[in-house]
Amino acid sequence: MPRAISLTCGVLAAVGLVFGTATAGNADPKPTEASLKKQLAGLEKKVNRLIVDYNAKRVALAKARDDEKAARARLATAQTNYNRVEQTIREMAQLSYQAQTDTLFPDLSGSTVIYQMQEEQKARLAQFDQVRDERERAADAAKALTAQLKTQSAEVARQRSDAEDLIKQIKERLDRLIPVAPGRRAGGGWVPELPAGADNITPRMRFMRGEVEQHFSLRFPVGCYRAENSGEHPLGRACDFMMSSGGSMPTPEMKALGDSVAAWAIKNGGKLGVMYVIWQQRIYNLGHPGWRTMSDRGGITANHYDHVHISMY
C-alpha cells in the first residue's frame, strides 16, 4: 500500500475514532466546548503531519519534473547524434562502393585509399553502436521518469485532497465552537437589550466583539458607541472593526483580513445575532441574504472601505 494511501487511511480511521458515529437510535450527545477543543487539537496534529508529508512529496515531484525534462533533452541529443552518424555511414558506404566498382580507375580497389575508407567505416560503425545504445538508454530513462512523474503527481493530488478533507472537518468543528449569543428567543429572533458598561454597548454586541477579537488578529482599535442621531452606534448595537488608520485604504493583506471578518460574521450571524454587515461600500442584511452596493457617501471611511461595520439585533 502506498504511503500516501496508508497515511490517509490512518488519519481517517483516527478521525472516526475521535468523533465516532451516531445511529438513529443512539445519537451522540452535543459535545462540550472543552471536548471539541480537545478533538480539534488532535485533528490539527494529524493534519500537520499530513501537510509535512504532502509538502515533501511536492518537492520530490518538482525534482522529478526536472529529471524528466533533462532525460528528454538527453534523448533529443542522442537522437540527433544517431541521425548524424547514420547518415555519415550511408555516405561512406556509397563512396566505398563507388571506389571499388569504378571502371575508370581499376587499380583503385586495392589502393591505400580504399583501406583507409574501410577502416574509417569500421570506426564509424563502432560509434554508431555507441550512439544507438545511448539513444536506447536515454529513451528507457525518459520513459521510466515519465511514469514516475505520473505516479508522483497522482500521489500528491491524493494527499492534497486528503489534507483538504481533514481541514474541512476542522473548520466544521470550529464552527460548532461558535456559541449562541445571549438573548436569543426559542422560536427565533432576539430579545432587545439595553447598552451597559463603560463602553456603552449591549451585552450581545460586546459578546460579538469578543468573538471577533478571539478569532482574528486585529491590528487597529475597534470603535463601537458614538453619540449620533441615527444608526446603530448610538444604540450600542454596532462596532467598526478597523483595517487601517487615518482614513487610508487598507493594504492588500488587511483588505483580505476584512473580507475574512465580514464572511465570518455573515456565516455565524444566525448564532451571534448579526443584523447586517457593511464592508467596501456594500451591505449584507442577514434577513435578505446577498451583498448589495451602497450609494457613495463621499470618502474612504464613510464608504466603509477601511472598516467592517457589524450591527446586531
C-alpha positions in Angstrom: 0.0 0.0 0.0 1.5 3.4 -1.0 2.5 5.6 1.9 0.0 8.3 1.0 -2.9 5.9 1.0 -1.9 4.2 4.2 -1.4 7.6 5.9 -4.8 8.7 4.6 -6.5 5.6 5.9 -4.8 6.0 9.3 -5.8 9.7 9.5 -9.4 8.9 8.6 -9.6 6.0 10.9 -8.3 8.1 13.7 -10.9 10.8 12.9 -13.6 8.1 13.1 -12.3 7.0 16.5 -12.2 10.6 17.7 -15.7 11.6 16.5 -17.4 8.2 16.4 -20.6 7.5 14.5 -24.1 8.2 15.6 -27.1 6.0 14.9 -30.7 6.9 14.7 -31.4 5.1 18.0 -28.2 6.2 19.8 -27.4 9.8 18.8 -24.2 11.2 20.4 -24.8 14.0 22.9 -23.9 17.5 21.9 -20.2 17.9 22.7 -19.0 20.4 25.2 -16.6 23.2 24.2 -13.8 21.5 26.1 -14.3 18.2 24.3 -14.5 19.9 20.9 -11.2 21.8 21.6 -9.6 18.5 22.6 -10.8 16.9 19.4 -9.5 19.9 17.4 -6.1 19.6 18.9 -5.8 16.0 17.8 -7.1 16.8 14.3 -4.6 19.7 13.9 -1.7 17.4 14.8 -2.8 14.9 12.2 -3.3 17.5 9.5 0.1 19.0 10.3 1.8 15.6 9.8 -0.2 15.1 6.6 0.8 18.6 5.3 4.5 17.9 6.1 4.4 14.7 4.1 2.4 16.4 1.3 5.0 19.2 1.1 7.9 16.8 0.9 6.2 15.0 -2.0 5.7 18.3 -3.7 9.4 19.0 -3.5 10.1 15.4 -4.8 7.7 16.0 -7.6 9.4 19.2 -8.7 12.7 17.4 -8.8 11.1 14.5 -10.8 9.9 17.1 -13.3 13.4 18.5 -13.7 14.9 15.0 -14.1 12.3 14.1 -16.7 13.0 17.3 -18.6 16.7 16.5 -18.5 16.1 13.0 -19.7 14.0 14.3 -22.6 16.8 16.7 -23.6 19.3 13.8 -23.4 17.1 11.7 -25.6 16.8 14.5 -28.1 20.6 14.9 -28.2 21.1 11.1 -28.6 18.6 11.0 -31.4 20.4 13.9 -33.2 23.8 12.1 -32.8 22.2 8.9 -34.0 20.8 10.5 -37.2 24.2 12.2 -37.9 26.3 9.1 -37.6 23.8 7.0 -39.5 23.9 9.5 -42.4 27.7 9.5 -42.3 27.8 5.7 -42.6 25.5 5.7 -45.5 27.6 8.3 -47.3 30.8 6.3 -46.6 29.3 3.1 -47.8 28.2 4.8 -51.0 31.7 6.2 -51.6 33.4 2.8 -50.8 31.1 1.1 -53.3 31.8 3.6 -56.0 35.6 3.4 -55.4 35.6 -0.4 -55.7 33.4 -0.5 -58.8 34.8 2.5 -60.6 35.8 1.2 -64.1 37.7 4.4 -64.9 40.3 3.6 -62.1 40.6 -0.2 -62.0 43.7 -0.2 -59.7 41.9 2.0 -57.1 40.2 -1.0 -55.4 43.5 -2.2 -54.0 44.9 1.1 -53.0 45.6 2.6 -49.6 42.6 4.9 -50.1 40.1 2.0 -50.1 41.8 0.5 -47.0 41.6 3.9 -45.1 38.0 4.2 -46.1 37.2 0.8 -44.8 38.9 1.4 -41.5 37.1 4.7 -41.1 33.9 3.0 -41.9 34.6 0.4 -39.1 35.2 3.2 -36.6 32.0 4.9 -37.7 30.1 1.7 -37.2 31.5 1.3 -33.7 30.5 4.9 -33.0 27.1 4.1 -34.4 26.7 1.2 -32.0 27.6 3.6 -29.1 25.1 6.3 -30.1 22.4 3.7 -30.8 22.9 2.3 -27.3 22.9 5.7 -25.8 19.7 6.6 -27.6 18.1 3.4 -26.2 19.3 4.1 -22.7 18.0 7.7 -22.9 14.7 6.5 -24.2 14.3 4.0 -21.4 15.3 6.6 -18.8 12.9 9.2 -20.1 10.1 6.6 -20.2 10.8 5.5 -16.6 10.9 9.1 -15.3 7.7 10.0 -17.2 6.0 7.0 -15.5 7.4 8.0 -12.1 6.3 11.6 -12.7 2.8 10.4 -13.4 2.7 8.3 -10.3 4.1 11.1 -8.1 1.6 13.6 -9.5 -1.3 11.4 -8.7 0.1 10.7 -5.2 0.5 14.5 -4.5 -3.1 15.1 -5.8 -4.4 12.4 -3.4 -2.6 13.8 -0.5 -3.8 17.3 -1.2 -7.4 16.0 -1.3 -6.9 14.1 1.9 -5.5 17.2 3.7 -8.3 19.4 2.3 -10.9 16.9 3.6 -9.3 17.0 7.0 -9.1 20.8 7.1 -12.8 20.9 6.1 -13.5 18.7 9.2 -11.5 21.1 11.4 -13.5 24.1 10.0 -16.7 22.3 10.7 -15.6 21.6 14.3 -14.5 25.2 14.7 -18.0 26.4 13.6 -19.5 24.2 16.2 -17.4 26.1 18.8 -19.2 29.3 18.0 -21.6 29.9 20.9 -25.0 31.3 20.8 -25.1 35.0 21.8 -27.3 36.0 24.8 -31.0 36.9 24.2 -31.9 34.5 21.5 -35.6 33.5 21.6 -36.5 29.8 21.5 -38.7 30.4 18.4 -36.2 32.6 16.7 -35.5 36.3 16.9 -33.7 38.3 19.6 -34.7 40.0 22.8 -33.9 43.7 22.8 -31.1 44.7 25.1 -30.0 47.9 26.8 -26.5 49.2 26.5 -24.4 48.9 29.7 -20.9 49.2 31.0 -18.2 51.8 30.3 -18.2 51.0 26.6 -22.0 51.8 26.3 -22.8 48.7 24.2 -25.3 45.9 24.6 -24.2 42.5 26.0 -24.8 40.9 22.6 -22.6 43.5 20.9 -19.9 43.0 23.5 -20.1 39.2 23.1 -19.8 39.6 19.3 -16.8 41.9 19.6 -15.1 39.4 21.9 -15.7 36.6 19.4 -14.2 38.6 16.5 -11.2 39.6 18.6 -10.7 35.9 19.6 -10.9 34.6 16.0 -8.9 37.3 14.2 -5.6 39.2 14.8 -6.9 42.8 14.6 -4.2 45.5 14.4 -6.3 48.6 14.9 -8.8 49.8 17.5 -12.4 48.7 17.4 -14.9 51.6 17.5 -18.4 51.0 18.9 -20.5 53.6 20.7 -20.8 57.1 19.1 -23.2 59.8 20.0 -25.0 60.2 16.7 -28.6 60.9 15.6 -29.1 57.7 13.6 -27.9 54.2 13.0 -26.9 51.5 15.4 -23.8 53.1 17.0 -25.7 55.4 19.4 -27.9 52.4 20.4 -24.7 50.4 21.4 -25.5 47.8 18.8 -22.7 48.4 16.2 -18.9 48.2 16.1 -16.4 49.2 13.4 -13.5 46.8 13.0 -10.8 48.9 11.5 -8.5 47.6 8.8 -6.4 50.8 8.5 -6.0 54.1 10.3 -6.1 57.8 9.4 -8.8 57.3 6.7 -6.4 55.4 4.4 -7.2 52.5 2.2 -6.2 49.1 3.7 -3.2 47.2 2.4 -4.0 44.1 0.4 -3.3 42.0 3.5 -5.7 44.0 5.6 -8.3 44.0 2.8 -8.1 40.2 2.9 -8.5 40.2 6.6 -11.6 42.5 6.3 -13.0 40.1 3.8 -12.5 37.2 6.2 -14.1 39.1 9.1 -17.1 40.0 7.1 -17.6 36.5 5.7 -17.2 35.0 9.2 -19.7 37.4 10.7 -22.2 36.6 8.0 -21.7 32.8 8.3 -22.1 32.8 12.0 -24.6 35.7 12.2 -27.5 33.4 13.0 -25.8 32.3 16.2 -24.5 35.6 17.2 -27.4 37.9 16.4 -25.9 39.9 13.5 -28.4 42.1 11.7 -26.2 43.4 8.9 -22.6 43.8 7.8 -21.2 46.7 5.8 -17.8 46.5 4.1 -16.3 48.1 1.0 -19.4 50.2 0.1 -21.6 47.1 0.2 -24.2 45.9 2.8 -25.3 42.4 3.6 -28.5 42.1 5.5 -28.9 38.7 7.1 -32.7 39.0 6.7 -32.3 39.4 3.0 -29.1 37.5 2.1 -26.7 38.8 -0.6 -24.3 41.8 -0.9 -25.9 45.0 -2.2 -24.0 48.1 -3.4 -24.5 51.2 -1.3 -24.6 54.8 -2.6 -21.3 56.8 -2.5 -21.1 58.7 0.8 -18.0 60.7 -0.3 -15.0 59.1 1.4 -13.0 56.0 2.3 -14.3 55.8 5.9 -17.8 56.9 5.0 -18.0 54.2 2.3 -16.6 51.6 4.8 -13.5 50.8 2.8 -11.3 51.0 5.9 -13.5 49.1 8.4 -16.0 46.3 8.7 -19.2 47.5 10.3 -21.3 44.9 12.2 -24.7 45.8 13.5 -26.5 43.5 15.9 -30.2 42.9 16.8 
